[in-house]
Amino acid sequence: MSMVGDLFGSLKWFTVYDLLLFAINLILLVWYAVPIQKYVRWLDFLPSAGLLIAIASVLNGDTTILALSLYAVTAILFLCTVKKVIRPVRRIPMPKYRVLRIVLCLFGILSLALSLMLAGESRFNPVSHFSTLSYSQAFVQLNERLSREYPFGDWKKVDWTAMKDKYEPLFQQAEQEKNKDLYYKTLRSYLYSFRDGHVKIMNEKLYDDNQAFKQEVGGGVGLSTIQLDQGKVLVNLLLAGSPAEQSGIQLGAEIISWDGKEASEAYRASYWSENPMATEGDQLQNQGRFMARAPIGKEIQVAFKNKGDNEIKKATLKAYDDNYETLKKTKVKLNKTDAPVEGEVLSNGYGYVKIRYFLPGTTMSNPDKVLGDKLKEFQAKQIKGLIIDVRDNPGGSDDLVTAMAGYLVNKPKFYEYVSYYNRMAGKFEINANETRTIKPVEPYYGGKIAILINQRTGSSGEGLPIAAKGLPNVRIVGFTSTNGSFGVVTSPIQVEMPEGYVLQLPDGRSLNQEKRIQGDSDDKGQGGAIPDIKIPLNEQTFEDKYVRGQDVELNYAIQALESMK
């Protein structure tokens, strides 16, 4: 489709109010720009009609950037022509400042064109207000809306009828018992079953006076665990002076049984997490963190075997209020002062760049330019290869991802189509004005590249490895795939639920060149950027990473670069 066709195709994202305002404003701007001598009385009332429509739109809740831009043009036209409603002018004199009026009208038309360009991203997506309904009524309404508008229902094979049958009785039970905790946990279970990292209860405040969370996992015993590929559950974090350490458990110890269950069974039974576990890799990591959590004061029977010992020992660990220390120590948290991009030449001659997030920072307004400067510096030093580290990168802006990826390609490369739910048509449609292509920029780096990922590389953070996947000079390296949460959040689905909970879900899909969903995990928890070199989590890599503190992923990346021709 042509650019003009794409532009007017964006009218599909307008509300009825938007369409009326756009038409009225366009008619008036063209009319006043062209020196027509014929007088048409009804045109004098159009600006007033536009103002009434704008007021109705505001009362309907539409305060998006798209709507505000239309309101602004409407208000200006009304103020400039309101006199004509009261005192009609039968004869149209040639205006003194004809050129100025034409220029001003053209600016107004350009603003309308801009609103078309931004219509998809800034479209109106109304908030659902279900907070005054009962638990079960609110759930049914939520389920109905998501069955239409959630971008990945078909992709994840969500059976909305089965979801209603499963969860509605639980919400009804919570109603009858007036059990707020049961309601909250049921709501959480329903949302987290989508396995989508962009699904959030915006105000649940897990670490700040969340009673259900505190009651169930508020206690720690001073350790965290992880399961190896072959099934063993090992201690990968041990707090000094904790009950676990005092009981003789050492870093690297194998957990044989936990709280009356075999270790692997207890591991798999763990279901709490801070965010939805979109992929198998993400789920395994989180289950190890939460297996060792319990209600404060609970006594846990543990059987373990320290590394190098043949004897299985037993201990009773009492969970204490550790202020969630083991959870906080096993999850990277970015600071506002952390620079988005940093880099250096390693002692072995390889260039290393850490991209923490794809947004401007407080001290770095143009991260893409900083990356370009780093690459110039690296090329001057004749690096042997480039390592790009996007581990723990939570995302940011896809436009910034494509700008940075431009240094890695020497010809244009498709990045994504974006599709949203069209409320007027009742189906998902592509927003043509949001199609992204990676365009080559200087300095081009065409040498050997390794990209480091992990299960916390999420959202737009997954864009770079997804885009670079398959390039002949690139290898993706990691223990797991990325987070598998590559959905689009521009005008997110928002729902107000009983007890004050506010839900947010993604509103768009990222599509590949074949217009198929890319990046998001499917119903089996498979998705994200898949590593070309999947590092095994065995006893050796565990020892290197968690006991010796080595950067195993970096070492594997260097090996991969060394082996590339």
C-alpha positions as CSV (number, residue, x, y, z in Angstrom):
1,M,0.0,0.0,0.0
2,S,1.2,3.5,-0.7
3,M,2.2,6.0,2.0
4,V,-1.1,8.0,1.4
5,G,-3.1,4.8,1.5
6,D,-1.4,3.8,4.8
7,L,-2.0,7.2,6.2
8,F,-5.8,7.2,5.5
9,G,-5.9,3.5,6.5
10,S,-5.1,4.7,10.0
11,L,-8.7,6.1,10.2
12,K,-9.6,2.6,11.3
13,W,-8.0,3.3,14.7
14,F,-10.3,6.4,15.3
15,T,-13.3,6.3,17.5
16,V,-16.6,7.6,16.1
17,Y,-15.9,10.9,17.9
18,D,-12.4,11.1,16.3
19,L,-13.8,10.4,12.8
20,L,-16.4,13.2,13.2
21,L,-13.9,15.7,14.5
22,F,-11.3,14.8,11.8
23,A,-13.9,15.3,9.0
24,I,-15.3,18.6,10.5
25,N,-11.8,20.0,11.0
26,L,-10.6,18.9,7.5
27,I,-13.6,20.5,5.8
28,L,-13.2,23.7,7.7
29,L,-9.4,24.0,7.2
30,V,-9.7,23.3,3.4
31,W,-12.7,25.8,3.2
32,Y,-10.8,28.6,4.9
33,A,-7.6,27.9,3.1
34,V,-9.2,28.2,-0.4
35,P,-10.4,31.7,-1.3
36,I,-14.0,30.7,-2.1
37,Q,-16.4,33.6,-2.5
38,K,-19.6,31.6,-2.1
39,Y,-21.3,32.0,1.3
40,V,-22.6,28.8,3.0
41,R,-24.4,29.5,6.3
42,W,-24.3,26.0,7.7
43,L,-20.5,26.0,7.7
44,D,-20.7,28.7,10.4
45,F,-22.1,26.1,12.8
46,L,-19.6,23.3,12.1
47,P,-17.0,24.5,14.7
48,S,-19.7,24.6,17.4
49,A,-20.8,21.1,16.4
50,G,-17.1,20.0,16.6
51,L,-16.8,21.5,20.1
52,L,-19.9,19.6,21.3
53,I,-18.5,16.4,19.8
54,A,-15.1,17.0,21.6
55,I,-16.9,17.5,24.9
56,A,-18.8,14.3,24.4
57,S,-15.6,12.5,23.6
58,V,-13.9,13.8,26.8
59,L,-17.0,12.7,28.8
60,N,-16.5,9.2,27.3
61,G,-13.0,9.1,28.8
62,D,-10.9,9.7,25.7
63,T,-7.9,11.8,26.7
64,T,-5.3,10.1,24.5
65,I,-2.7,12.2,22.6
66,L,-4.6,11.4,19.4
67,A,-7.8,12.8,20.8
68,L,-6.1,15.8,22.5
69,S,-4.6,16.9,19.1
70,L,-8.0,16.8,17.5
71,Y,-9.6,18.7,20.4
72,A,-6.9,21.4,20.1
73,V,-7.6,22.0,16.4
74,T,-11.4,22.0,17.1
75,A,-11.0,24.5,19.9
76,I,-8.9,26.9,17.8
77,L,-11.3,26.7,14.9
78,F,-14.2,27.4,17.3
79,L,-12.6,30.4,18.8
80,C,-11.6,31.9,15.5
81,T,-15.1,31.6,14.0
82,V,-17.5,31.8,16.9
83,K,-18.5,35.4,15.9
84,K,-20.0,34.1,12.6
85,V,-22.6,32.1,14.6
86,I,-24.0,35.2,16.2
87,R,-23.4,37.6,13.3
88,P,-23.5,35.9,9.9
89,V,-21.5,37.5,7.1
90,R,-23.5,37.3,3.9
91,R,-20.7,38.8,1.7
92,I,-17.3,37.2,1.9
93,P,-14.6,39.9,1.6
94,M,-11.2,38.9,0.5
95,P,-9.1,38.6,3.7
96,K,-6.3,41.1,4.3
97,Y,-3.9,38.4,5.3
98,R,-4.9,35.7,2.9
99,V,-1.4,34.2,2.7
100,L,-1.2,34.0,6.5
101,R,-4.6,32.3,6.8
102,I,-3.6,29.8,4.1
103,V,-0.4,29.0,6.0
104,L,-2.2,28.6,9.3
105,C,-4.8,26.3,7.7
106,L,-2.0,24.2,6.2
107,F,-0.4,23.8,9.6
108,G,-3.8,22.6,10.9
109,I,-4.0,20.1,8.0
110,L,-0.5,18.9,8.8
111,S,-1.5,18.4,12.5
112,L,-4.4,16.2,11.2
113,A,-1.9,14.2,9.1
114,L,0.3,13.7,12.1
115,S,-2.7,12.4,14.1
116,L,-3.2,9.8,11.3
117,M,0.5,8.7,11.6
118,L,0.2,8.2,15.3
119,A,-3.3,6.9,15.4
120,G,-2.5,3.2,16.0
121,E,-0.1,3.8,18.8
122,S,-2.1,6.5,20.5
123,R,-5.6,5.1,19.9
124,F,-8.3,5.1,22.6
125,N,-8.4,1.9,24.6
126,P,-11.0,2.5,27.3
127,V,-10.4,1.4,30.9
128,S,-12.9,-1.2,32.1
129,H,-14.5,-0.2,35.4
130,F,-15.5,-3.5,37.2
131,S,-14.6,-2.4,40.7
132,T,-18.2,-2.1,41.9
133,L,-19.2,-5.6,40.7
134,S,-19.0,-8.7,42.8
135,Y,-15.8,-10.8,42.5
136,S,-17.4,-13.3,40.2
137,Q,-19.3,-10.8,38.1
138,A,-16.1,-8.7,37.6
139,F,-14.2,-11.9,36.6
140,V,-16.8,-12.9,34.0
141,Q,-16.7,-9.4,32.5
142,L,-12.9,-9.5,32.5
143,N,-12.8,-12.9,30.9
144,E,-15.2,-11.7,28.2
145,R,-13.1,-8.7,27.3
146,L,-9.9,-10.6,27.2
147,S,-11.4,-13.3,25.0
148,R,-11.8,-10.6,22.4
149,E,-8.9,-8.3,23.0
150,Y,-6.0,-10.2,24.6
151,P,-3.4,-10.4,21.7
152,F,-2.2,-13.9,22.4
153,G,-5.3,-15.9,23.2
154,D,-5.2,-18.0,20.0
155,W,-1.3,-18.2,20.1
156,K,-1.4,-19.5,23.6
157,K,-4.5,-21.7,22.9
158,V,-6.5,-20.1,25.8
159,D,-9.8,-21.8,26.2
160,W,-11.9,-18.9,27.5
161,T,-14.9,-21.1,28.3
162,A,-12.8,-23.5,30.2
163,M,-11.2,-20.6,32.1
164,K,-14.7,-19.4,33.1
165,D,-15.7,-22.8,34.2
166,K,-12.5,-23.2,36.3
167,Y,-12.2,-19.8,38.0
168,E,-15.8,-18.6,38.4
169,P,-16.6,-21.1,41.2
170,L,-13.4,-20.0,43.0
171,F,-14.4,-16.3,42.8
172,Q,-17.9,-17.2,44.0
173,Q,-16.4,-19.1,46.9
174,A,-14.3,-16.0,47.8
175,E,-17.5,-14.0,47.6
176,Q,-19.5,-16.2,49.9
177,E,-16.6,-16.5,52.4
178,K,-15.7,-12.8,52.1
179,N,-12.2,-14.1,51.7
180,K,-10.1,-11.3,50.1
181,D,-6.9,-13.4,50.1
182,L,-8.7,-16.2,48.1
183,Y,-10.0,-13.6,45.7
184,Y,-6.5,-12.1,45.2
185,K,-4.8,-15.4,44.7
186,T,-7.5,-16.7,42.3
187,L,-7.2,-13.5,40.3
188,R,-3.4,-13.8,40.2
189,S,-3.6,-17.5,39.2
190,Y,-6.0,-16.7,36.4
191,L,-3.7,-13.9,35.0
192,Y,-0.5,-15.7,35.5
193,S,-1.9,-18.8,33.6
194,F,-1.4,-16.7,30.4
195,R,2.4,-17.0,30.9
196,D,3.0,-13.4,29.7
197,G,5.5,-11.1,31.4
198,H,3.5,-8.1,30.3
199,V,0.5,-9.1,32.4
200,K,0.5,-7.2,35.7
201,I,-1.5,-6.3,38.7
202,M,-0.2,-2.8,38.8
203,N,-0.7,-2.1,42.5
204,E,-0.2,-5.4,44.3
205,K,3.0,-4.2,46.0
206,L,4.4,-7.6,46.8
207,Y,7.2,-6.4,49.0
208,D,5.2,-3.7,50.7
209,D,2.5,-4.9,53.0
210,N,1.0,-7.6,50.7
211,Q,-0.6,-9.8,53.3
212,A,-1.2,-12.9,51.1
213,F,2.4,-12.8,49.8
214,K,3.8,-12.2,53.3
215,Q,1.7,-15.0,54.9
216,E,2.8,-17.6,52.3
217,V,6.4,-16.8,51.4
218,G,7.4,-14.0,53.8
219,G,9.8,-16.3,55.6
220,G,13.3,-17.5,54.4
221,V,15.8,-19.9,55.8
222,G,18.9,-18.3,54.2
223,L,19.2,-20.2,50.9
224,S,18.0,-20.3,47.3
225,T,18.1,-23.2,44.9
226,I,18.3,-24.1,41.3
227,Q,17.6,-27.4,39.4
228,L,20.3,-28.8,37.1
229,D,19.3,-30.1,33.7
230,Q,19.6,-33.7,35.0
231,G,17.2,-33.0,37.9
232,K,19.4,-32.4,40.9
233,V,18.4,-29.4,43.1
234,L,21.4,-27.5,44.4
235,V,21.9,-24.6,46.8
236,N,23.0,-21.6,44.7
237,L,22.7,-18.9,47.4
238,L,23.6,-19.2,51.1
239,L,23.3,-16.3,53.5
240,A,26.0,-16.0,56.2
241,G,24.6,-16.7,59.7
242,S,21.3,-17.9,58.4
243,P,19.5,-21.0,59.8
244,A,20.6,-22.9,56.7
245,E,24.3,-22.2,57.2
246,Q,24.1,-22.8,61.0
247,S,22.6,-26.3,60.2
248,G,25.7,-27.2,58.1
249,I,24.3,-26.6,54.6
250,Q,27.0,-25.4,52.3
251,L,26.9,-23.5,49.0
252,G,26.5,-26.2,46.3
253,A,24.9,-28.7,48.6
254,E,22.3,-31.0,47.0
255,I,18.8,-30.9,48.5
256,I,17.5,-34.5,48.7
257,S,14.1,-33.7,50.3
258,W,12.3,-30.6,51.4
259,D,9.3,-30.3,53.7
260,G,8.3,-33.9,53.3
261,K,8.7,-34.1,49.6
262,E,11.5,-35.2,47.2
263,A,13.5,-32.2,46.2
264,S,12.4,-32.2,42.5
265,E,8.7,-32.6,43.6
266,A,9.0,-29.7,46.0
267,Y,10.7,-27.7,43.3
268,R,8.0,-28.2,40.8
269,A,5.2,-27.5,43.4
270,S,6.5,-24.0,43.9
271,Y,4.1,-21.5,42.2
272,W,4.8,-18.0,43.5
273,S,6.7,-15.5,41.5
274,E,6.9,-11.7,41.2
275,N,6.0,-11.8,37.5
276,P,4.3,-14.3,35.3
277,M,6.7,-17.1,34.3
278,A,6.4,-17.0,30.5
279,T,8.9,-19.7,29.5
280,E,10.1,-23.0,31.0
281,G,13.5,-21.4,31.7
282,D,11.9,-18.5,33.6
283,Q,9.7,-20.9,35.5
284,L,12.6,-23.1,36.6
285,Q,14.6,-20.2,37.8
286,N,11.7,-18.8,39.8
287,Q,10.7,-22.1,41.3
288,G,14.2,-22.5,42.8
289,R,13.9,-19.0,44.4
290,F,10.5,-19.6,45.9
291,M,10.9,-23.3,46.9
292,A,12.9,-22.1,49.9
293,R,10.3,-19.6,51.0
294,A,7.7,-20.4,53.6
295,P,5.3,-18.8,56.2
296,I,7.3,-17.0,58.9
297,G,7.8,-19.4,61.8
298,K,7.3,-22.6,59.9
299,E,9.7,-25.5,60.5
300,I,10.9,-27.3,57.4
301,Q,12.5,-30.7,57.5
302,V,15.4,-30.9,55.0
303,A,17.6,-33.7,53.9
304,F,20.8,-32.6,52.1
305,K,24.2,-33.7,51.0
306,N,27.2,-31.3,50.8
307,K,29.5,-31.5,47.9
308,G,32.2,-34.1,48.4
309,D,30.2,-35.9,51.2
310,N,28.5,-39.2,50.8
311,E,26.4,-38.9,53.9
312,I,22.9,-37.5,53.7
313,K,22.3,-35.2,56.6
314,K,19.0,-33.9,58.0
315,A,18.1,-30.6,59.6
316,T,15.1,-28.6,60.7
317,L,15.0,-25.1,59.5
318,K,12.7,-22.4,60.9
319,A,11.7,-19.7,58.5
320,Y,12.3,-16.2,59.7
321,D,11.4,-12.7,58.5
322,D,14.4,-11.9,56.3
323,N,12.7,-9.0,54.5
324,Y,12.7,-11.1,51.3
325,E,16.5,-11.1,51.2
326,T,17.0,-14.3,49.2
327,L,14.5,-13.1,46.6
328,K,16.1,-9.7,46.3
329,K,19.6,-11.2,46.0
330,T,18.5,-13.5,43.2
331,K,16.9,-10.8,41.0
332,V,18.8,-8.0,39.4
333,K,17.3,-4.5,40.0
334,L,18.3,-1.6,37.9
335,N,19.0,1.8,39.4
336,K,18.0,5.1,37.7
337,T,21.7,6.1,37.7
338,D,22.8,3.0,35.8
339,A,23.9,4.0,32.3
340,P,22.0,2.2,29.5
341,V,25.2,1.4,27.6
342,E,28.7,0.7,28.8
343,G,31.6,-0.9,27.0
344,E,35.3,-1.9,27.2
345,V,37.9,-3.9,25.4
346,L,38.6,-7.0,27.4
347,S,42.1,-8.2,28.1
348,N,41.8,-10.9,25.5
349,G,41.1,-8.4,22.7
350,Y,37.3,-8.8,22.4
351,G,35.0,-5.8,22.6
352,Y,32.3,-6.0,25.3
353,V,29.2,-3.9,25.4
354,K,26.6,-4.1,28.2
355,I,23.1,-2.8,27.2
356,R,21.1,-2.6,30.4
357,Y,17.9,-1.2,28.9
358,F,16.7,0.3,25.6
359,L,15.8,3.8,26.9
360,P,17.6,7.0,27.4
361,G,19.2,7.3,30.9
362,T,19.4,10.2,33.3
363,T,23.0,10.8,32.2
364,M,22.8,9.4,28.6
365,S,20.2,10.9,26.2
366,N,21.3,9.1,23.1
367,P,22.3,5.5,23.9
368,D,22.4,4.6,20.2
369,K,25.1,7.3,19.6
370,V,27.1,6.1,22.5
371,L,27.0,2.6,21.1
372,G,28.2,4.0,17.7
373,D,31.1,5.8,19.5
374,K,32.0,2.6,21.3
375,L,32.1,0.7,18.0
376,K,34.4,3.3,16.4
377,E,36.7,3.0,19.4
378,F,36.7,-0.8,19.2
379,Q,37.4,-0.7,15.5
380,A,40.3,1.6,16.0
381,K,41.7,-0.9,18.5
382,Q,41.1,-3.7,16.0
383,I,39.1,-5.9,18.3
384,K,38.9,-9.7,17.6
385,G,35.1,-9.8,18.0
386,L,32.2,-8.2,19.7
387,I,30.2,-9.4,22.7
388,I,26.8,-7.7,23.3
389,D,25.4,-8.4,26.8
390,V,21.6,-8.0,27.1
391,R,21.2,-10.3,30.1
392,D,18.6,-8.9,32.6
393,N,17.6,-6.2,30.0
394,P,13.9,-5.5,30.8
395,G,13.3,-3.7,27.4
396,G,12.3,-0.2,26.5
397,S,11.8,1.2,23.0
398,D,11.7,-0.8,19.8
399,D,12.7,2.3,17.9
400,L,15.9,2.4,19.9
401,V,16.5,-1.3,19.4
402,T,16.3,-0.9,15.6
403,A,18.6,2.2,15.8
404,M,21.3,0.2,17.7
405,A,20.8,-2.9,15.5
406,G,21.6,-0.7,12.5
407,Y,25.3,-0.9,13.4
408,L,25.2,-4.6,12.9
409,V,23.7,-4.8,9.4
410,N,24.9,-3.6,6.0
411,K,21.5,-3.7,4.3
412,P,18.0,-3.1,5.5
413,K,16.5,-5.9,7.6
414,F,12.9,-6.3,8.5
415,Y,12.2,-6.0,12.3
416,E,8.4,-6.2,12.9
417,Y,4.9,-5.5,11.9
418,V,2.6,-4.5,14.8
419,S,-1.1,-5.4,15.1
420,Y,-3.7,-4.2,17.5
421,Y,-7.3,-5.0,18.2
422,N,-9.6,-2.8,16.1
423,R,-12.6,-2.1,18.3
424,M,-14.7,-0.9,15.3
425,A,-14.0,-4.0,13.2
426,G,-13.8,-6.4,16.1
427,K,-10.6,-8.1,15.0
428,F,-6.8,-7.6,15.1
429,E,-5.3,-5.5,12.2
430,I,-1.8,-4.4,11.3
431,N,-0.9,-0.8,12.0
432,A,1.0,0.0,8.8
433,N,2.5,3.2,10.1
434,E,4.3,1.2,12.9
435,T,6.2,-1.2,10.6
436,R,9.8,-1.2,11.6
437,T,12.9,-1.9,9.5
438,I,16.5,-2.0,10.7
439,K,18.4,0.5,8.5
440,P,22.2,0.4,8.2
441,V,24.1,3.1,10.0
442,E,27.8,3.9,10.4
443,P,30.0,2.6,11.8
444,Y,29.0,-0.8,10.5
445,Y,30.5,-3.7,12.5
446,G,30.6,-6.8,10.4
447,G,33.0,-8.9,12.5
448,K,32.2,-11.8,14.8
449,I,29.4,-11.1,17.3
450,A,28.1,-13.0,20.3
451,I,24.9,-11.9,22.1
452,L,24.4,-12.9,25.7
453,I,20.9,-13.5,26.9
454,N,19.0,-15.0,29.9
455,Q,15.5,-15.6,31.1
456,R,15.2,-12.0,32.3
457,T,16.0,-10.5,28.9
458,G,12.4,-9.3,28.3
459,S,10.1,-7.2,26.1
460,S,12.1,-4.9,23.7
461,G,15.3,-6.4,25.3
462,E,14.5,-9.5,23.3
463,G,14.3,-7.5,20.1
464,L,18.0,-7.3,19.4
465,P,18.7,-11.1,19.7
466,I,15.5,-11.9,17.8
467,A,16.6,-9.5,15.0
468,A,20.2,-10.7,14.9
469,K,19.2,-14.4,15.0
470,G,20.4,-16.1,11.8
471,L,23.0,-13.5,10.8
472,P,26.0,-15.5,9.7
473,N,28.4,-13.6,11.9
474,V,26.2,-13.8,15.1
475,R,25.8,-16.4,17.8
476,I,23.2,-16.1,20.6
477,V,24.5,-17.6,23.8
478,G,22.7,-18.4,27.1
479,F,21.5,-21.0,29.5
480,T,17.9,-20.4,28.4
481,S,15.8,-18.5,25.9
482,T,14.8,-14.9,26.6
483,N,11.7,-14.1,28.6
484,G,9.2,-14.8,25.8
485,S,7.2,-11.6,26.4
486,F,7.7,-9.6,23.2
487,G,4.1,-8.2,23.1
488,V,3.5,-4.5,22.4
489,V,2.3,-2.1,25.2
490,T,1.3,1.2,23.7
491,S,-2.3,1.7,24.8
492,P,-2.5,-1.3,27.2
493,I,-5.7,-3.1,28.2
494,Q,-6.5,-1.7,31.7
495,V,-9.1,-3.1,34.0
496,E,-10.2,-1.9,37.5
497,M,-11.2,-4.8,39.6
498,P,-12.8,-5.2,43.1
499,E,-10.6,-4.5,46.1
500,G,-8.9,-1.7,44.2
501,Y,-6.7,-3.9,42.0
502,V,-5.7,-2.4,38.6
503,L,-4.8,-4.9,35.9
504,Q,-2.7,-4.1,32.8
505,L,-2.2,-6.4,29.8
506,P,-0.4,-5.9,26.4
507,D,-2.5,-4.5,23.6
508,G,-0.5,-5.5,20.5
509,R,1.4,-8.3,18.8
510,S,4.8,-8.2,17.2
511,L,4.7,-10.0,13.9
512,N,7.6,-11.3,11.7
513,Q,7.9,-10.8,8.0
514,E,5.4,-13.7,7.4
515,K,3.0,-11.8,9.7
516,R,3.2,-14.5,12.3
517,I,3.5,-13.8,16.0
518,Q,7.2,-13.6,17.1
519,G,8.9,-13.6,20.4
520,D,6.0,-14.4,22.7
521,S,5.9,-17.8,24.4
522,D,3.2,-20.3,23.3
523,D,1.0,-22.6,25.3
524,K,4.0,-24.9,26.1
525,G,6.2,-22.1,27.4
526,Q,8.4,-22.0,24.3
527,G,9.3,-18.7,22.9
528,G,11.6,-15.7,23.0
529,A,15.0,-15.6,21.3
530,I,16.4,-19.2,21.3
531,P,20.2,-19.5,22.0
532,D,22.3,-20.8,19.2
533,I,24.7,-22.1,21.9
534,K,22.6,-23.4,24.8
535,I,24.9,-23.7,27.8
536,P,24.2,-26.8,29.8
537,L,23.4,-26.3,33.5
538,N,25.4,-29.3,34.9
539,E,27.5,-29.7,38.0
540,Q,30.5,-28.2,36.3
541,T,28.8,-25.0,35.0
542,F,27.0,-24.7,38.3
543,E,30.3,-24.9,40.2
544,D,31.9,-22.3,37.9
545,K,28.9,-19.9,38.1
546,Y,27.6,-20.1,41.6
547,V,30.5,-21.4,43.7
548,R,33.6,-19.8,41.9
549,G,31.7,-16.8,40.7
550,Q,32.8,-17.0,37.1
551,D,30.9,-15.4,34.2
552,V,30.1,-18.7,32.5
553,E,28.0,-17.1,29.7
554,L,30.8,-14.7,28.9
555,N,33.3,-17.6,28.8
556,Y,31.0,-19.6,26.4
557,A,30.6,-16.5,24.2
558,I,34.4,-16.1,23.9
559,Q,34.7,-19.8,23.0
560,A,32.0,-19.3,20.4
561,L,33.9,-16.4,18.9
562,E,37.2,-18.2,18.9
563,S,35.6,-21.1,17.0
564,M,34.0,-18.9,14.3
565,K,35.9,-18.4,11.1
